[in-house]
Amino acid sequence: MNKNELRKKYKSLRSELSKEEVELKSIGVANQLLKIDVWNKTYYHLFLSIEEQKEIDTEQILHILFARNKEVVVSKSNFKNNTLSHFLLTENTKLEVNKYGIPEPMNGLPVPENMIEVVFIPLLAFDKKGNRVGYGKGFYDDFLSKCTPETLKIGLSFFEAEQEIEDVYEGDFPLDYCVTPNKIYHFNE
């Protein structure tokens, strides 16, 4: 399937999930993440969930990161040029939900992309080669292009891998891992 077909399919599948299913699957993803050897880094970028889109609830992952004394980085979206700016999440960070339903920092210490060592990536679908499908605006491709080549890219998904995404292009950044409630996919092995 191509990206547009996959977007429709997975938006529909997510919309059918109950609040309880989202919660249980989100906890499953967090538990699977604990099995990956990625916890020796310092700076972790985490997306804050869009509840209306039934995205993975990242609250459990946030608790894991804070319990391990990690520096958590969150983003603010610029919809004029489809870019993200990144800020350290602390107890003093004021969050506000923007008009697209995205919780974003209103203040905080800026963090440059080259300091971020692990990026947890929201997505709609992915394939067995580590290619991913997001919402199609290119925010994460732009963001990942500014990270170091060593930055780990970890997709989070409620659903298992598709066989293949047909229309992958050169500017797409493949994942190193994708974690679902039941499985860990490791690419680039």
C-alpha positions as CSV (number, residue, x, y, z in Angstrom):
1,M,0.0,0.0,0.0
2,N,1.1,3.6,-0.5
3,K,1.3,6.2,2.3
4,N,-2.2,7.7,1.6
5,E,-3.9,4.3,1.7
6,L,-2.0,3.5,4.9
7,R,-2.9,6.8,6.5
8,K,-6.6,6.1,5.9
9,K,-6.4,2.5,7.1
10,Y,-4.6,3.3,10.4
11,K,-6.6,6.4,11.2
12,S,-9.7,4.3,10.9
13,L,-8.3,1.5,13.0
14,R,-7.2,3.9,15.7
15,S,-10.6,5.6,15.7
16,E,-12.2,2.3,16.6
17,L,-10.1,1.8,19.7
18,S,-11.8,2.4,23.0
19,K,-10.3,4.6,25.7
20,E,-9.5,1.5,27.7
21,E,-7.8,-0.2,24.7
22,V,-5.7,2.9,24.1
23,E,-4.6,2.9,27.7
24,L,-3.8,-0.9,27.8
25,K,-1.9,-0.8,24.5
26,S,0.0,2.3,25.6
27,I,1.1,0.5,28.8
28,G,2.1,-2.5,26.6
29,V,4.3,-0.3,24.5
30,A,5.9,1.2,27.6
31,N,6.6,-2.2,29.0
32,Q,8.1,-3.4,25.7
33,L,10.4,-0.3,25.6
34,L,11.9,-1.4,28.9
35,K,13.3,-4.5,27.1
36,I,15.4,-2.4,24.6
37,D,19.0,-1.4,25.6
38,V,18.5,2.4,25.0
39,W,18.5,3.6,28.6
40,N,22.1,4.6,28.8
41,K,21.6,8.0,27.1
42,T,20.9,11.4,28.5
43,Y,18.6,13.4,26.2
44,Y,15.3,11.7,25.1
45,H,12.8,13.4,22.8
46,L,9.2,12.4,23.6
47,F,6.0,13.5,21.8
48,L,3.1,14.5,23.9
49,S,0.0,12.6,22.7
50,I,-2.9,14.1,20.7
51,E,-5.7,12.6,22.7
52,E,-8.4,13.2,20.0
53,Q,-6.2,11.3,17.4
54,K,-6.0,8.3,19.9
55,E,-2.2,8.4,19.8
56,I,-0.2,6.3,22.1
57,D,-0.4,7.8,25.6
58,T,3.2,8.6,26.4
59,E,2.6,9.3,30.1
60,Q,4.0,5.9,31.2
61,I,7.2,6.5,29.1
62,L,7.5,10.0,30.7
63,H,7.4,8.3,34.1
64,I,10.1,5.8,33.1
65,L,12.3,8.7,31.8
66,F,11.9,10.8,34.9
67,A,12.4,7.8,37.2
68,R,15.7,7.2,35.4
69,N,16.8,10.8,35.8
70,K,16.8,11.4,32.0
71,E,16.5,14.8,30.3
72,V,13.2,14.9,28.5
73,V,12.8,17.1,25.4
74,V,9.4,18.1,24.0
75,S,8.5,20.1,20.9
76,K,6.6,23.1,19.8
77,S,5.2,23.0,16.2
78,N,5.5,25.8,13.7
79,F,2.8,25.1,11.1
80,K,3.9,28.0,8.8
81,N,7.1,26.0,7.8
82,N,6.3,22.6,9.3
83,T,9.2,22.6,11.7
84,L,9.7,21.8,15.4
85,S,11.6,23.6,18.1
86,H,12.6,21.7,21.1
87,F,12.6,22.4,24.9
88,L,13.6,20.7,28.0
89,L,10.6,19.5,30.0
90,T,10.9,20.3,33.7
91,E,8.4,20.8,36.5
92,N,8.3,24.5,35.6
93,T,7.4,24.0,31.9
94,K,4.0,25.3,31.2
95,L,2.1,23.2,28.6
96,E,-0.8,24.3,26.5
97,V,-2.8,22.4,23.9
98,N,-2.6,24.1,20.5
99,K,-5.5,24.3,18.0
100,Y,-4.5,21.0,16.5
101,G,-4.8,19.2,19.9
102,I,-1.1,19.0,20.5
103,P,0.2,19.7,24.0
104,E,3.2,22.0,23.6
105,P,5.6,23.8,25.9
106,M,4.9,27.6,26.3
107,N,8.3,28.2,27.8
108,G,11.5,26.4,28.7
109,L,15.2,26.0,27.8
110,P,15.8,25.4,24.1
111,V,17.6,22.1,23.2
112,P,19.5,21.8,19.9
113,E,18.8,18.7,17.8
114,N,22.4,17.6,17.9
115,M,22.0,17.0,21.7
116,I,19.1,14.7,21.4
117,E,20.2,11.0,21.5
118,V,16.9,9.1,21.3
119,V,13.7,10.2,19.5
120,F,10.4,8.5,20.2
121,I,8.4,8.9,17.0
122,P,4.6,9.0,16.6
123,L,3.4,7.3,13.5
124,L,0.4,5.8,11.8
125,A,2.0,2.8,10.2
126,F,5.4,1.3,9.5
127,D,6.8,-1.6,7.4
128,K,9.2,-4.5,8.0
129,K,12.1,-2.4,6.7
130,G,11.7,0.4,9.2
131,N,10.0,2.9,6.9
132,R,7.2,4.9,8.6
133,V,4.0,6.8,7.7
134,G,3.1,9.9,9.8
135,Y,0.5,12.5,9.2
136,G,2.3,13.7,6.0
137,K,3.5,17.2,7.0
138,G,7.2,16.3,7.2
139,F,7.7,17.7,10.7
140,Y,9.7,14.6,11.8
141,D,11.7,14.2,8.6
142,D,12.9,17.8,9.0
143,F,13.6,17.3,12.7
144,L,15.5,14.0,12.1
145,S,17.6,15.6,9.3
146,K,19.1,17.9,12.0
147,C,19.9,15.2,14.5
148,T,23.2,13.3,14.5
149,P,23.5,10.1,12.5
150,E,23.9,8.3,15.9
151,T,20.5,9.5,17.2
152,L,18.2,6.5,17.8
153,K,14.8,6.6,16.1
154,I,12.2,4.6,17.8
155,G,8.7,4.4,16.4
156,L,5.7,3.7,18.7
157,S,2.7,1.9,17.2
158,F,-0.5,0.2,18.4
159,F,-0.3,-2.0,15.3
160,E,2.1,-4.5,13.8
161,A,4.3,-3.9,10.7
162,E,3.0,-3.8,7.1
163,Q,4.9,-5.8,4.6
164,E,6.0,-2.8,2.6
165,I,5.3,0.9,2.1
166,E,5.3,1.4,-1.7
167,D,6.1,5.1,-2.0
168,V,9.1,5.6,0.3
169,Y,11.3,8.5,-0.9
170,E,14.9,9.5,-0.3
171,G,14.1,12.2,2.3
172,D,12.3,9.7,4.6
173,F,14.2,8.7,7.7
174,P,13.8,5.0,8.6
175,L,13.5,3.8,12.1
176,D,16.1,1.9,14.2
177,Y,13.3,0.3,16.2
178,C,9.5,0.2,16.3
179,V,7.7,-0.9,19.4
180,T,4.2,-2.2,19.6
181,P,2.3,-3.6,22.6
182,N,3.4,-7.1,21.6
183,K,6.6,-6.9,19.8
184,I,9.9,-5.0,19.3
185,Y,11.1,-4.6,15.7
186,H,14.8,-3.9,15.3
187,F,15.9,-2.6,11.9
188,N,19.5,-2.0,10.7
189,E,20.7,-5.3,12.1
